[in-house]
Amino acid sequence: MPPAREYEARQFFCGLLGMKELPKPPELAKRGGCWFASGDVQIHLGIEKDFRPAKKAHPALVCTDYDALTEGLQEAGIETIADENNPGVTRCYICDPFGNRLELIRA
């Protein structure tokens, strides 16, 4: 993520995706960024001065309440791009506030 945008990360990952922020160890916290968790999944966002978003490579998150989550994202102005290329799997793509691609999959 770009420097000094932790607030936006918290709003997105905690506020919209419902993840919990994890405290970073003090030595790592000095570098900035944020860590988030949901169940056994963790996402660590580090700071990059010359940040470029990941447009192709991405994490895939399995969502227990996929419909409610995607509806809430859409209501918040987040574009959800449905993908039907994997038969029998309901999924979509979204971007975090920094342009990184995320895949959401219905559990």
GUFI-823277 format. One record per atom (N, C-alpha, C, O): residue number from 1; residue in three letters; x, y, z. Coordinates in nm, 3 decimals, always signed. Example, Ala and Ser with C-alpha at 12.3 -4.5 7.8 and 13.67 -1.06 7.14 Angstrom:
% GUFI-823277
ATOM, gufi, dokol, xx, yy, zz
ATOM, 1, ALA, +1.319, -0.569, +0.780
ATOM, 1, ALA, +1.230, -0.450, +0.780
ATOM, 1, ALA, +1.320, -0.330, +0.780
ATOM, 1, ALA, +1.424, -0.332, +0.846
ATOM, 2, SER, +1.285, -0.225, +0.708
ATOM, 2, SER, +1.367, -0.106, +0.714
ATOM, 2, SER, +1.290, +0.003, +0.787
ATOM, 2, SER, +1.341, +0.114, +0.804
***
This chain:
% GUFI-823277
ATOM, gufi, dokol, xx, yy, zz
ATOM, 1, MET, +0.083, -0.118, +0.000
ATOM, 1, MET, +0.000, +0.000, +0.000
ATOM, 1, MET, +0.088, +0.124, +0.000
ATOM, 1, MET, +0.204, +0.119, +0.041
ATOM, 2, PRO, +0.034, +0.235, -0.045
ATOM, 2, PRO, +0.110, +0.360, -0.041
ATOM, 2, PRO, +0.130, +0.408, +0.102
ATOM, 2, PRO, +0.052, +0.371, +0.190
ATOM, 3, PRO, +0.231, +0.488, +0.127
ATOM, 3, PRO, +0.256, +0.540, +0.262
ATOM, 3, PRO, +0.140, +0.626, +0.314
ATOM, 3, PRO, +0.069, +0.691, +0.237
ATOM, 4, ALA, +0.123, +0.623, +0.445
ATOM, 4, ALA, +0.030, +0.711, +0.518
ATOM, 4, ALA, -0.117, +0.693, +0.478
ATOM, 4, ALA, -0.194, +0.789, +0.481
ATOM, 5, ARG, -0.155, +0.571, +0.440
ATOM, 5, ARG, -0.296, +0.549, +0.404
ATOM, 5, ARG, -0.358, +0.435, +0.487
ATOM, 5, ARG, -0.450, +0.367, +0.441
ATOM, 6, GLU, -0.307, +0.418, +0.608
ATOM, 6, GLU, -0.358, +0.313, +0.696
ATOM, 6, GLU, -0.506, +0.334, +0.729
ATOM, 6, GLU, -0.581, +0.237, +0.741
ATOM, 7, TYR, -0.548, +0.459, +0.743
ATOM, 7, TYR, -0.688, +0.485, +0.775
ATOM, 7, TYR, -0.779, +0.425, +0.669
ATOM, 7, TYR, -0.879, +0.360, +0.701
ATOM, 8, GLU, -0.746, +0.446, +0.542
ATOM, 8, GLU, -0.827, +0.390, +0.433
ATOM, 8, GLU, -0.827, +0.238, +0.436
ATOM, 8, GLU, -0.929, +0.174, +0.410
ATOM, 9, ALA, -0.712, +0.180, +0.468
ATOM, 9, ALA, -0.703, +0.034, +0.478
ATOM, 9, ALA, -0.796, -0.017, +0.588
ATOM, 9, ALA, -0.866, -0.116, +0.569
ATOM, 10, ARG, -0.796, +0.049, +0.701
ATOM, 10, ARG, -0.883, +0.008, +0.813
ATOM, 10, ARG, -1.031, +0.022, +0.776
ATOM, 10, ARG, -1.112, -0.066, +0.807
ATOM, 11, GLN, -1.065, +0.131, +0.710
ATOM, 11, GLN, -1.205, +0.152, +0.669
ATOM, 11, GLN, -1.251, +0.041, +0.575
ATOM, 11, GLN, -1.364, -0.007, +0.586
ATOM, 12, PHE, -1.164, -0.001, +0.485
ATOM, 12, PHE, -1.200, -0.103, +0.387
ATOM, 12, PHE, -1.200, -0.243, +0.449
ATOM, 12, PHE, -1.301, -0.312, +0.446
ATOM, 13, PHE, -1.086, -0.284, +0.506
ATOM, 13, PHE, -1.074, -0.422, +0.553
ATOM, 13, PHE, -1.155, -0.449, +0.679
ATOM, 13, PHE, -1.211, -0.558, +0.693
ATOM, 14, CYS, -1.162, -0.354, +0.770
ATOM, 14, CYS, -1.243, -0.372, +0.891
ATOM, 14, CYS, -1.387, -0.329, +0.866
ATOM, 14, CYS, -1.481, -0.405, +0.890
ATOM, 15, GLY, -1.404, -0.207, +0.817
ATOM, 15, GLY, -1.537, -0.150, +0.801
ATOM, 15, GLY, -1.622, -0.219, +0.697
ATOM, 15, GLY, -1.740, -0.245, +0.721
ATOM, 16, LEU, -1.565, -0.249, +0.580
ATOM, 16, LEU, -1.645, -0.309, +0.473
ATOM, 16, LEU, -1.634, -0.461, +0.466
ATOM, 16, LEU, -1.735, -0.529, +0.445
ATOM, 17, LEU, -1.514, -0.515, +0.483
ATOM, 17, LEU, -1.499, -0.661, +0.473
ATOM, 17, LEU, -1.522, -0.732, +0.606
ATOM, 17, LEU, -1.535, -0.854, +0.609
ATOM, 18, GLY, -1.527, -0.657, +0.716
ATOM, 18, GLY, -1.557, -0.718, +0.846
ATOM, 18, GLY, -1.439, -0.791, +0.909
ATOM, 18, GLY, -1.459, -0.874, +0.997
ATOM, 19, MET, -1.318, -0.761, +0.866
ATOM, 19, MET, -1.200, -0.824, +0.926
ATOM, 19, MET, -1.163, -0.749, +1.054
ATOM, 19, MET, -1.210, -0.638, +1.078
ATOM, 20, LYS, -1.080, -0.809, +1.133
ATOM, 20, LYS, -1.028, -0.748, +1.256
ATOM, 20, LYS, -0.883, -0.707, +1.233
ATOM, 20, LYS, -0.807, -0.779, +1.169
ATOM, 21, GLU, -0.846, -0.591, +1.286
ATOM, 21, GLU, -0.706, -0.551, +1.275
ATOM, 21, GLU, -0.624, -0.623, +1.380
ATOM, 21, GLU, -0.664, -0.634, +1.496
ATOM, 22, LEU, -0.509, -0.672, +1.339
ATOM, 22, LEU, -0.416, -0.737, +1.430
ATOM, 22, LEU, -0.306, -0.638, +1.467
ATOM, 22, LEU, -0.261, -0.561, +1.382
ATOM, 23, PRO, -0.263, -0.637, +1.593
ATOM, 23, PRO, -0.152, -0.550, +1.629
ATOM, 23, PRO, -0.023, -0.604, +1.567
ATOM, 23, PRO, +0.004, -0.724, +1.569
ATOM, 24, LYS, +0.056, -0.514, +1.512
ATOM, 24, LYS, +0.186, -0.553, +1.458
ATOM, 24, LYS, +0.288, -0.550, +1.571
ATOM, 24, LYS, +0.276, -0.469, +1.663
ATOM, 25, PRO, +0.388, -0.638, +1.566
ATOM, 25, PRO, +0.495, -0.629, +1.665
ATOM, 25, PRO, +0.560, -0.491, +1.660
ATOM, 25, PRO, +0.572, -0.433, +1.552
ATOM, 26, PRO, +0.602, -0.437, +1.774
ATOM, 26, PRO, +0.653, -0.300, +1.778
ATOM, 26, PRO, +0.760, -0.269, +1.673
ATOM, 26, PRO, +0.757, -0.163, +1.612
ATOM, 27, GLU, +0.853, -0.360, +1.652
ATOM, 27, GLU, +0.961, -0.335, +1.555
ATOM, 27, GLU, +0.905, -0.322, +1.414
ATOM, 27, GLU, +0.955, -0.242, +1.335
ATOM, 28, LEU, +0.803, -0.401, +1.381
ATOM, 28, LEU, +0.741, -0.395, +1.248
ATOM, 28, LEU, +0.644, -0.278, +1.237
ATOM, 28, LEU, +0.627, -0.223, +1.128
ATOM, 29, ALA, +0.582, -0.239, +1.346
ATOM, 29, ALA, +0.487, -0.128, +1.344
ATOM, 29, ALA, +0.555, +0.003, +1.304
ATOM, 29, ALA, +0.490, +0.092, +1.248
ATOM, 30, LYS, +0.683, +0.015, +1.331
ATOM, 30, LYS, +0.758, +0.135, +1.294
ATOM, 30, LYS, +0.759, +0.158, +1.143
ATOM, 30, LYS, +0.775, +0.271, +1.098
ATOM, 31, ARG, +0.741, +0.052, +1.067
ATOM, 31, ARG, +0.746, +0.060, +0.920
ATOM, 31, ARG, +0.614, +0.106, +0.858
ATOM, 31, ARG, +0.608, +0.136, +0.739
ATOM, 32, GLY, +0.508, +0.110, +0.940
ATOM, 32, GLY, +0.375, +0.144, +0.887
ATOM, 32, GLY, +0.306, +0.021, +0.832
ATOM, 32, GLY, +0.356, -0.091, +0.846
ATOM, 33, GLY, +0.192, +0.043, +0.770
ATOM, 33, GLY, +0.113, -0.069, +0.718
ATOM, 33, GLY, +0.016, -0.122, +0.822
ATOM, 33, GLY, +0.009, -0.072, +0.934
ATOM, 34, CYS, -0.058, -0.225, +0.784
ATOM, 34, CYS, -0.161, -0.283, +0.871
ATOM, 34, CYS, -0.171, -0.433, +0.848
ATOM, 34, CYS, -0.141, -0.482, +0.739
ATOM, 35, TRP, -0.213, -0.504, +0.951
ATOM, 35, TRP, -0.242, -0.647, +0.941
ATOM, 35, TRP, -0.388, -0.668, +0.977
ATOM, 35, TRP, -0.441, -0.605, +1.068
ATOM, 36, PHE, -0.454, -0.758, +0.903
ATOM, 36, PHE, -0.595, -0.787, +0.925
ATOM, 36, PHE, -0.616, -0.938, +0.926
ATOM, 36, PHE, -0.539, -1.013, +0.866
ATOM, 37, ALA, -0.722, -0.982, +0.995
ATOM, 37, ALA, -0.752, -1.125, +1.001
ATOM, 37, ALA, -0.902, -1.148, +1.001
ATOM, 37, ALA, -0.981, -1.066, +1.046
ATOM, 38, SER, -0.939, -1.265, +0.948
ATOM, 38, SER, -1.074, -1.317, +0.955
ATOM, 38, SER, -1.061, -1.469, +0.959
ATOM, 38, SER, -1.014, -1.530, +0.863
ATOM, 39, GLY, -1.101, -1.529, +1.071
ATOM, 39, GLY, -1.081, -1.673, +1.086
ATOM, 39, GLY, -0.932, -1.703, +1.080
ATOM, 39, GLY, -0.852, -1.640, +1.150
ATOM, 40, ASP, -0.894, -1.800, +0.997
ATOM, 40, ASP, -0.754, -1.839, +0.983
ATOM, 40, ASP, -0.678, -1.756, +0.879
ATOM, 40, ASP, -0.559, -1.777, +0.858
ATOM, 41, VAL, -0.747, -1.664, +0.813
ATOM, 41, VAL, -0.687, -1.585, +0.705
ATOM, 41, VAL, -0.630, -1.455, +0.761
ATOM, 41, VAL, -0.694, -1.387, +0.841
ATOM, 42, GLN, -0.509, -1.422, +0.716
ATOM, 42, GLN, -0.449, -1.294, +0.750
ATOM, 42, GLN, -0.406, -1.224, +0.622
ATOM, 42, GLN, -0.359, -1.288, +0.527
ATOM, 43, ILE, -0.423, -1.093, +0.620
ATOM, 43, ILE, -0.373, -1.010, +0.511
ATOM, 43, ILE, -0.282, -0.905, +0.573
ATOM, 43, ILE, -0.323, -0.831, +0.662
ATOM, 44, HIS, -0.158, -0.900, +0.526
ATOM, 44, HIS, -0.060, -0.803, +0.575
ATOM, 44, HIS, -0.034, -0.702, +0.465
ATOM, 44, HIS, +0.010, -0.739, +0.355
ATOM, 45, LEU, -0.059, -0.577, +0.493
ATOM, 45, LEU, -0.032, -0.470, +0.398
ATOM, 45, LEU, +0.091, -0.393, +0.442
ATOM, 45, LEU, +0.092, -0.331, +0.548
ATOM, 46, GLY, +0.193, -0.398, +0.361
ATOM, 46, GLY, +0.316, -0.325, +0.388
ATOM, 46, GLY, +0.321, -0.198, +0.305
ATOM, 46, GLY, +0.246, -0.182, +0.209
ATOM, 47, ILE, +0.408, -0.109, +0.344
ATOM, 47, ILE, +0.424, +0.021, +0.279
ATOM, 47, ILE, +0.529, +0.011, +0.168
ATOM, 47, ILE, +0.635, -0.048, +0.187
ATOM, 48, GLU, +0.497, +0.069, +0.053
ATOM, 48, GLU, +0.593, +0.082, -0.056
ATOM, 48, GLU, +0.590, +0.226, -0.106
ATOM, 48, GLU, +0.484, +0.276, -0.142
ATOM, 49, LYS, +0.705, +0.292, -0.108
ATOM, 49, LYS, +0.711, +0.431, -0.154
ATOM, 49, LYS, +0.670, +0.442, -0.300
ATOM, 49, LYS, +0.594, +0.532, -0.336
ATOM, 50, ASP, +0.718, +0.352, -0.385
ATOM, 50, ASP, +0.684, +0.353, -0.528
ATOM, 50, ASP, +0.576, +0.248, -0.555
ATOM, 50, ASP, +0.591, +0.163, -0.643
ATOM, 51, PHE, +0.469, +0.254, -0.480
ATOM, 51, PHE, +0.364, +0.154, -0.484
ATOM, 51, PHE, +0.299, +0.142, -0.622
ATOM, 51, PHE, +0.269, +0.243, -0.687
ATOM, 52, ARG, +0.278, +0.018, -0.664
ATOM, 52, ARG, +0.198, -0.014, -0.783
ATOM, 52, ARG, +0.102, -0.126, -0.743
ATOM, 52, ARG, +0.147, -0.227, -0.689
ATOM, 53, PRO, -0.027, -0.110, -0.767
ATOM, 53, PRO, -0.123, -0.212, -0.724
ATOM, 53, PRO, -0.106, -0.343, -0.799
ATOM, 53, PRO, -0.063, -0.346, -0.914
ATOM, 54, ALA, -0.142, -0.451, -0.731
ATOM, 54, ALA, -0.143, -0.585, -0.792
ATOM, 54, ALA, -0.275, -0.598, -0.868
ATOM, 54, ALA, -0.381, -0.611, -0.807
ATOM, 55, LYS, -0.269, -0.595, -0.999
ATOM, 55, LYS, -0.389, -0.599, -1.083
ATOM, 55, LYS, -0.427, -0.741, -1.123
ATOM, 55, LYS, -0.544, -0.767, -1.153
ATOM, 56, LYS, -0.332, -0.833, -1.126
ATOM, 56, LYS, -0.359, -0.970, -1.169
ATOM, 56, LYS, -0.347, -1.067, -1.051
ATOM, 56, LYS, -0.443, -1.136, -1.016
ATOM, 57, ALA, -0.230, -1.072, -0.990
ATOM, 57, ALA, -0.210, -1.159, -0.873
ATOM, 57, ALA, -0.300, -1.110, -0.760
ATOM, 57, ALA, -0.315, -0.989, -0.741
ATOM, 58, HIS, -0.361, -1.203, -0.686
ATOM, 58, HIS, -0.457, -1.161, -0.584
ATOM, 58, HIS, -0.485, -1.273, -0.485
ATOM, 58, HIS, -0.469, -1.390, -0.517
ATOM, 59, PRO, -0.528, -1.236, -0.363
ATOM, 59, PRO, -0.580, -1.337, -0.271
ATOM, 59, PRO, -0.726, -1.364, -0.305
ATOM, 59, PRO, -0.797, -1.278, -0.355
ATOM, 60, ALA, -0.768, -1.486, -0.276
ATOM, 60, ALA, -0.909, -1.524, -0.290
ATOM, 60, ALA, -0.964, -1.551, -0.151
ATOM, 60, ALA, -0.907, -1.630, -0.076
ATOM, 61, LEU, -1.072, -1.485, -0.116
ATOM, 61, LEU, -1.132, -1.498, +0.017
ATOM, 61, LEU, -1.266, -1.568, +0.006
ATOM, 61, LEU, -1.354, -1.524, -0.068
ATOM, 62, VAL, -1.283, -1.678, +0.079
ATOM, 62, VAL, -1.409, -1.750, +0.081
ATOM, 62, VAL, -1.499, -1.683, +0.184
ATOM, 62, VAL, -1.460, -1.664, +0.299
ATOM, 63, CYS, -1.621, -1.646, +0.142
ATOM, 63, CYS, -1.711, -1.564, +0.223
ATOM, 63, CYS, -1.836, -1.644, +0.261
ATOM, 63, CYS, -1.904, -1.698, +0.174
ATOM, 64, THR, -1.865, -1.650, +0.390
ATOM, 64, THR, -1.981, -1.724, +0.436
ATOM, 64, THR, -2.112, -1.653, +0.406
ATOM, 64, THR, -2.213, -1.719, +0.384
ATOM, 65, ASP, -2.114, -1.522, +0.404
ATOM, 65, ASP, -2.235, -1.446, +0.370
ATOM, 65, ASP, -2.207, -1.360, +0.247
ATOM, 65, ASP, -2.214, -1.237, +0.252
ATOM, 66, TYR, -2.176, -1.427, +0.139
ATOM, 66, TYR, -2.133, -1.364, +0.014
ATOM, 66, TYR, -2.233, -1.259, -0.035
ATOM, 66, TYR, -2.193, -1.147, -0.069
ATOM, 67, ASP, -2.362, -1.294, -0.037
ATOM, 67, ASP, -2.462, -1.200, -0.090
ATOM, 67, ASP, -2.469, -1.072, -0.010
ATOM, 67, ASP, -2.470, -0.963, -0.067
ATOM, 68, ALA, -2.473, -1.083, +0.122
ATOM, 68, ALA, -2.478, -0.964, +0.207
ATOM, 68, ALA, -2.350, -0.881, +0.192
ATOM, 68, ALA, -2.355, -0.758, +0.188
ATOM, 69, LEU, -2.236, -0.948, +0.184
ATOM, 69, LEU, -2.110, -0.877, +0.169
ATOM, 69, LEU, -2.105, -0.802, +0.037
ATOM, 69, LEU, -2.071, -0.683, +0.036
ATOM, 70, THR, -2.137, -0.868, -0.073
ATOM, 70, THR, -2.129, -0.800, -0.203
ATOM, 70, THR, -2.232, -0.689, -0.214
ATOM, 70, THR, -2.205, -0.586, -0.277
ATOM, 71, GLU, -2.350, -0.707, -0.155
ATOM, 71, GLU, -2.450, -0.600, -0.156
ATOM, 71, GLU, -2.399, -0.480, -0.076
ATOM, 71, GLU, -2.415, -0.366, -0.120
ATOM, 72, GLY, -2.340, -0.505, +0.040
ATOM, 72, GLY, -2.285, -0.397, +0.121
ATOM, 72, GLY, -2.173, -0.323, +0.051
ATOM, 72, GLY, -2.162, -0.201, +0.061
ATOM, 73, LEU, -2.089, -0.397, -0.019
ATOM, 73, LEU, -1.980, -0.334, -0.095
ATOM, 73, LEU, -2.036, -0.245, -0.204
ATOM, 73, LEU, -1.990, -0.132, -0.224
ATOM, 74, GLN, -2.136, -0.295, -0.275
ATOM, 74, GLN, -2.197, -0.216, -0.383
ATOM, 74, GLN, -2.262, -0.090, -0.327
ATOM, 74, GLN, -2.251, +0.017, -0.387
ATOM, 75, GLU, -2.330, -0.102, -0.213
ATOM, 75, GLU, -2.392, +0.015, -0.150
ATOM, 75, GLU, -2.288, +0.119, -0.109
ATOM, 75, GLU, -2.316, +0.238, -0.106
ATOM, 76, ALA, -2.166, +0.071, -0.077
ATOM, 76, ALA, -2.058, +0.161, -0.038
ATOM, 76, ALA, -1.983, +0.217, -0.160
ATOM, 76, ALA, -1.886, +0.291, -0.145
ATOM, 77, GLY, -2.029, +0.181, -0.280
ATOM, 77, GLY, -1.967, +0.232, -0.401
ATOM, 77, GLY, -1.850, +0.151, -0.453
ATOM, 77, GLY, -1.777, +0.196, -0.541
ATOM, 78, ILE, -1.833, +0.029, -0.400
ATOM, 78, ILE, -1.726, -0.059, -0.446
ATOM, 78, ILE, -1.779, -0.142, -0.562
ATOM, 78, ILE, -1.880, -0.211, -0.548
ATOM, 79, GLU, -1.711, -0.137, -0.675
ATOM, 79, GLU, -1.752, -0.215, -0.791
ATOM, 79, GLU, -1.721, -0.363, -0.768
ATOM, 79, GLU, -1.610, -0.399, -0.729
ATOM, 80, THR, -1.821, -0.448, -0.791
ATOM, 80, THR, -1.802, -0.593, -0.786
ATOM, 80, THR, -1.816, -0.645, -0.929
ATOM, 80, THR, -1.916, -0.619, -0.996
ATOM, 81, ILE, -1.716, -0.717, -0.974
ATOM, 81, ILE, -1.714, -0.769, -1.111
ATOM, 81, ILE, -1.734, -0.919, -1.105
ATOM, 81, ILE, -1.643, -0.993, -1.068
ATOM, 82, ALA, -1.855, -0.964, -1.141
ATOM, 82, ALA, -1.886, -1.107, -1.138
ATOM, 82, ALA, -1.802, -1.181, -1.241
ATOM, 82, ALA, -1.770, -1.128, -1.348
ATOM, 83, ASP, -1.765, -1.305, -1.207
ATOM, 83, ASP, -1.688, -1.389, -1.298
ATOM, 83, ASP, -1.751, -1.528, -1.300
ATOM, 83, ASP, -1.756, -1.596, -1.197
ATOM, 84, GLU, -1.798, -1.569, -1.415
ATOM, 84, GLU, -1.865, -1.698, -1.429
ATOM, 84, GLU, -1.779, -1.798, -1.505
ATOM, 84, GLU, -1.831, -1.894, -1.561
ATOM, 85, ASN, -1.648, -1.777, -1.509
ATOM, 85, ASN, -1.558, -1.864, -1.584
ATOM, 85, ASN, -1.520, -1.992, -1.511
ATOM, 85, ASN, -1.453, -2.078, -1.568
ATOM, 86, ASN, -1.562, -2.007, -1.386
ATOM, 86, ASN, -1.536, -2.128, -1.309
ATOM, 86, ASN, -1.671, -2.190, -1.275
ATOM, 86, ASN, -1.730, -2.156, -1.172
ATOM, 87, PRO, -1.722, -2.282, -1.359
ATOM, 87, PRO, -1.857, -2.337, -1.341
ATOM, 87, PRO, -1.880, -2.391, -1.199
ATOM, 87, PRO, -1.796, -2.461, -1.142
ATOM, 88, GLY, -1.996, -2.356, -1.145
ATOM, 88, GLY, -2.034, -2.402, -1.012
ATOM, 88, GLY, -1.978, -2.317, -0.899
ATOM, 88, GLY, -2.005, -2.346, -0.782
ATOM, 89, VAL, -1.900, -2.215, -0.931
ATOM, 89, VAL, -1.841, -2.129, -0.828
ATOM, 89, VAL, -1.894, -1.987, -0.848
ATOM, 89, VAL, -1.881, -1.929, -0.955
ATOM, 90, THR, -1.953, -1.933, -0.742
ATOM, 90, THR, -1.999, -1.794, -0.746
ATOM, 90, THR, -1.887, -1.708, -0.691
ATOM, 90, THR, -1.844, -1.726, -0.577
ATOM, 91, ARG, -1.841, -1.615, -0.773
ATOM, 91, ARG, -1.729, -1.531, -0.731
ATOM, 91, ARG, -1.733, -1.397, -0.802
ATOM, 91, ARG, -1.799, -1.380, -0.905
ATOM, 92, CYS, -1.659, -1.304, -0.745
ATOM, 92, CYS, -1.644, -1.173, -0.807
ATOM, 92, CYS, -1.508, -1.117, -0.770
ATOM, 92, CYS, -1.438, -1.169, -0.683
ATOM, 93, TYR, -1.473, -1.011, -0.839
ATOM, 93, TYR, -1.349, -0.939, -0.810
ATOM, 93, TYR, -1.383, -0.799, -0.763
ATOM, 93, TYR, -1.479, -0.737, -0.810
ATOM, 94, ILE, -1.304, -0.751, -0.670
ATOM, 94, ILE, -1.314, -0.614, -0.621
ATOM, 94, ILE, -1.172, -0.559, -0.613
ATOM, 94, ILE, -1.075, -0.634, -0.629
ATOM, 95, CYS, -1.159, -0.431, -0.588
ATOM, 95, CYS, -1.029, -0.370, -0.562
ATOM, 95, CYS, -1.032, -0.303, -0.426
ATOM, 95, CYS, -1.133, -0.244, -0.386
ATOM, 96, ASP, -0.921, -0.313, -0.355
ATOM, 96, ASP, -0.909, -0.239, -0.229
ATOM, 96, ASP, -0.888, -0.091, -0.261
ATOM, 96, ASP, -0.879, -0.056, -0.379
ATOM, 97, PRO, -0.880, -0.004, -0.161
ATOM, 97, PRO, -0.868, +0.140, -0.189
ATOM, 97, PRO, -0.743, +0.178, -0.268
ATOM, 97, PRO, -0.733, +0.290, -0.318
ATOM, 98, PHE, -0.648, +0.085, -0.279
ATOM, 98, PHE, -0.521, +0.114, -0.344
ATOM, 98, PHE, -0.511, +0.052, -0.483
ATOM, 98, PHE, -0.409, +0.063, -0.550
ATOM, 99, GLY, -0.620, -0.015, -0.526
ATOM, 99, GLY, -0.623, -0.075, -0.659
ATOM, 99, GLY, -0.579, -0.220, -0.664
ATOM, 99, GLY, -0.573, -0.278, -0.773
ATOM, 100, ASN, -0.549, -0.281, -0.549
ATOM, 100, ASN, -0.513, -0.423, -0.546
ATOM, 100, ASN, -0.636, -0.509, -0.569
ATOM, 100, ASN, -0.742, -0.483, -0.512
ATOM, 101, ARG, -0.623, -0.610, -0.652
ATOM, 101, ARG, -0.734, -0.700, -0.685
ATOM, 101, ARG, -0.755, -0.802, -0.573
ATOM, 101, ARG, -0.659, -0.858, -0.519
ATOM, 102, LEU, -0.881, -0.825, -0.538
ATOM, 102, LEU, -0.922, -0.928, -0.444
ATOM, 102, LEU, -1.034, -1.010, -0.505
ATOM, 102, LEU, -1.120, -0.956, -0.573
ATOM, 103, GLU, -1.032, -1.140, -0.482
ATOM, 103, GLU, -1.141, -1.227, -0.530
ATOM, 103, GLU, -1.225, -1.268, -0.410
ATOM, 103, GLU, -1.171, -1.306, -0.306
ATOM, 104, LEU, -1.355, -1.260, -0.424
ATOM, 104, LEU, -1.448, -1.306, -0.322
ATOM, 104, LEU, -1.522, -1.427, -0.377
ATOM, 104, LEU, -1.573, -1.424, -0.489
ATOM, 105, ILE, -1.528, -1.535, -0.298
ATOM, 105, ILE, -1.591, -1.660, -0.340
ATOM, 105, ILE, -1.700, -1.697, -0.240
ATOM, 105, ILE, -1.679, -1.691, -0.119
ATOM, 106, ARG, -1.817, -1.734, -0.291
ATOM, 106, ARG, -1.926, -1.779, -0.204
ATOM, 106, ARG, -1.888, -1.913, -0.141
ATOM, 106, ARG, -1.847, -2.006, -0.211
ATOM, 107, ALA, -1.901, -1.922, -0.008
ATOM, 107, ALA, -1.870, -2.047, +0.064
ATOM, 107, ALA, -1.971, -2.155, +0.029
ATOM, 107, ALA, -1.961, -2.267, +0.080
***
